[in-house]
Structures are given as structure tokens and as C-alpha cells.
Amino acid sequence: VLRCEPSAYGPAAACTVRDAGRWSGAQIPDRAAVEAATCEEGGRGLYIARELADSLTVRATRYRPGTAVTATFTVRNAA
């Protein structure tokens, strides 16, 4: 889901992605952990989203299985 939201810094694009995975509440890996796990199949998506987005929210959905991740990108100096 992609939507436009107001923010304190101007308009923002918020992108929410849901999947069937179950968020365990583990910490999002840092750069060293991602580089150390070069042969791993996954585990880089949240790191990349955190690095690119102005804010990142990860939450387990309450009433159905899965995880929802929302990355927000603020549009600065919009004309």
C-alpha cells in the first residue's frame, strides 16, 4: 500500500508491505551483521529499508498471521 501523508517536514510517501512472516521483535541487523552473513538467503530487507527510509515501523499484525512494515519517505523542498 502506497499513500501520501502529511508530516512535520512536508508531504511524505508511506509504503506498507505485509507478508506471512512472523516478526519476533528481534533487532533489525546492522551493517556489520549484514556483511558477516554474505551467504545467507535473507535478512537484508529490513536493513536496506531502514537505511533508505526516513522512518521505519515493523509490527506483527494482531488478528491475522504476518508482519507489516511501513517505510516513510519525506519529500523535502517539494515545489
C-alpha positions as CSV (number, residue, x, y, z in Angstrom):
1,V,0.0,0.0,0.0
2,L,1.4,3.4,-1.0
3,R,-0.1,6.6,0.3
4,C,0.7,10.2,0.8
5,E,0.7,11.6,4.3
6,P,1.4,15.0,5.9
7,S,4.4,15.2,8.1
8,A,6.2,17.9,10.1
9,Y,8.7,18.2,7.3
10,G,6.2,18.3,4.4
11,P,4.5,15.6,2.3
12,A,5.6,12.0,2.9
13,A,5.2,8.8,0.9
14,A,4.4,5.9,3.2
15,C,4.8,2.4,1.8
16,T,3.4,-0.5,3.8
17,V,4.3,-4.1,2.9
18,R,2.7,-7.1,4.6
19,D,3.8,-10.7,4.5
20,A,3.1,-14.0,6.2
21,G,6.3,-14.0,8.2
22,R,6.1,-13.6,12.0
23,W,8.0,-10.7,13.4
24,S,9.8,-11.9,16.5
25,G,10.7,-8.5,17.8
26,A,14.4,-9.1,17.0
27,Q,16.6,-6.1,16.4
28,I,17.0,-5.0,12.7
29,P,20.5,-6.1,11.7
30,D,23.2,-3.5,11.5
31,R,25.7,-3.2,8.7
32,A,28.3,-5.5,10.3
33,A,25.7,-8.3,10.7
34,V,24.6,-8.0,7.1
35,E,28.1,-8.1,5.8
36,A,29.0,-11.1,8.0
37,A,26.1,-13.0,6.6
38,T,27.0,-12.8,3.0
39,C,25.9,-16.4,2.2
40,E,22.5,-16.1,3.9
41,E,19.4,-16.2,1.8
42,G,17.5,-13.4,3.5
43,G,17.8,-10.8,6.3
44,R,18.7,-7.8,4.3
45,G,15.4,-6.2,3.5
46,L,14.7,-4.5,6.8
47,Y,18.3,-3.3,6.9
48,I,18.0,-1.7,3.4
49,A,14.6,-0.2,4.2
50,R,15.9,1.3,7.5
51,E,18.9,2.8,5.6
52,L,16.8,4.4,2.9
53,A,13.6,5.5,4.7
54,D,13.2,8.5,7.0
55,S,11.3,6.2,9.4
56,L,10.6,2.5,9.6
57,T,7.9,0.7,11.6
58,V,7.8,-3.0,11.9
59,R,4.9,-4.7,13.7
60,A,3.3,-8.1,14.0
61,T,-0.3,-8.0,12.9
62,R,-2.8,-8.6,15.7
63,Y,-5.6,-10.6,14.3
64,R,-4.1,-12.5,11.4
65,P,-0.7,-14.1,10.8
66,G,2.0,-11.9,9.3
67,T,4.1,-8.8,9.7
68,A,3.6,-5.3,8.4
69,V,6.5,-3.0,7.6
70,T,5.9,0.7,6.9
71,A,8.7,2.8,5.4
72,T,8.1,6.6,5.2
73,F,10.0,8.8,2.8
74,T,9.7,12.6,3.4
75,V,9.6,14.8,0.3
76,R,11.8,17.8,1.2
77,N,11.7,21.0,-0.7
78,A,8.7,20.0,-2.8
79,A,7.7,22.6,-5.3
